Amino acid sequence: MEFNIGKRLKYLRVQKGMKAIELAAKLNVSSAYISHIERNQTGVSLETLEKICKVIGIPLNQFFQTDLKPIDMSVIEAAKGLSDEKKRQLVQFLTGVSDNL
């Protein structure tokens, strides 16, 4: 199965509640360029894709993780600002919850 960069970009952008014109403005590119990427009418360099991910607020590797559901991504986002100790506690909590299901 082929990875569809344009479709994934549009999905993530919409999930973040961002319009194409907003993304374009933050990247200092035209909204037509974003539209062309999303419709797979133009390629995108890894450097540009990394900038897009930064604006959207996700790490580049997450862009390619299509098996994550929106709720999974929400948990990841919520844990980002936690200290390592708090992350360990969260993992212990989630493990305990899943063990009791």
C-alpha positions in Angstrom: 0.0 0.0 0.0 1.4 3.4 -1.0 1.6 6.2 1.6 -0.4 9.2 0.5 1.4 12.3 1.8 -1.2 14.7 0.6 -4.1 12.9 2.1 -2.2 12.5 5.4 -1.3 16.2 5.5 -5.0 17.2 5.0 -6.2 14.7 7.6 -3.7 16.0 10.2 -4.3 19.7 9.4 -8.1 19.2 9.7 -7.6 17.3 13.0 -5.7 20.2 14.4 -8.5 22.6 13.3 -6.3 24.5 10.9 -7.4 25.9 7.5 -5.0 25.5 4.5 -4.7 29.3 4.3 -3.6 29.4 8.0 -1.0 26.7 7.4 0.3 28.5 4.3 0.6 31.8 6.1 2.6 30.2 9.0 4.9 28.6 6.4 5.2 31.8 4.3 3.9 29.9 1.2 0.8 30.2 -0.9 -2.4 28.4 -0.1 -2.3 27.0 -3.6 1.0 25.3 -2.8 -0.6 23.6 0.2 -3.6 22.6 -1.9 -1.2 21.1 -4.5 0.6 19.1 -1.9 -2.7 17.9 -0.4 -4.0 16.8 -3.9 -0.6 15.2 -4.7 -0.1 17.5 -7.6 3.4 18.5 -6.4 6.1 16.8 -4.4 7.3 18.1 -1.0 10.8 17.9 0.3 11.6 16.3 3.6 12.7 19.7 4.9 9.4 21.3 3.9 7.5 18.4 5.4 9.4 18.8 8.6 8.5 22.5 8.7 4.8 21.6 8.1 4.9 19.1 11.0 6.4 21.7 13.3 3.6 24.2 12.4 1.0 21.5 12.9 2.6 20.6 16.2 3.7 17.0 15.6 7.1 15.4 15.2 8.0 14.2 11.7 7.9 10.6 12.6 4.3 10.9 13.8 3.3 12.1 10.3 4.0 8.6 9.0 2.3 6.8 11.9 -1.0 6.2 10.3 -2.0 3.4 12.7 -2.6 6.0 15.5 -6.2 7.0 16.1 -7.0 10.6 17.0 -7.5 9.6 20.7 -4.0 8.0 20.7 -2.5 11.1 19.3 -4.3 13.1 22.0 -2.7 11.0 24.7 0.7 11.5 23.1 0.1 15.3 22.9 -1.0 15.4 26.5 2.1 13.6 27.7 4.6 15.8 25.8 4.9 18.4 28.5 5.3 16.0 31.4 8.5 15.3 33.2 10.1 11.9 32.7 8.9 10.9 36.2 5.3 12.0 35.4 5.5 10.0 32.1 6.6 6.9 34.0 3.7 7.4 36.4 1.3 7.8 33.5 2.5 4.6 31.9 2.1 2.7 35.2 -1.4 4.1 35.5 -2.4 3.2 32.0 -0.9 -0.3 32.4 -2.9 -0.8 35.6 -6.1 0.3 33.9 -5.6 -2.0 30.9 -4.7 -4.9 33.2 -8.0 -4.5 35.0 -10.1 -4.5 31.8 
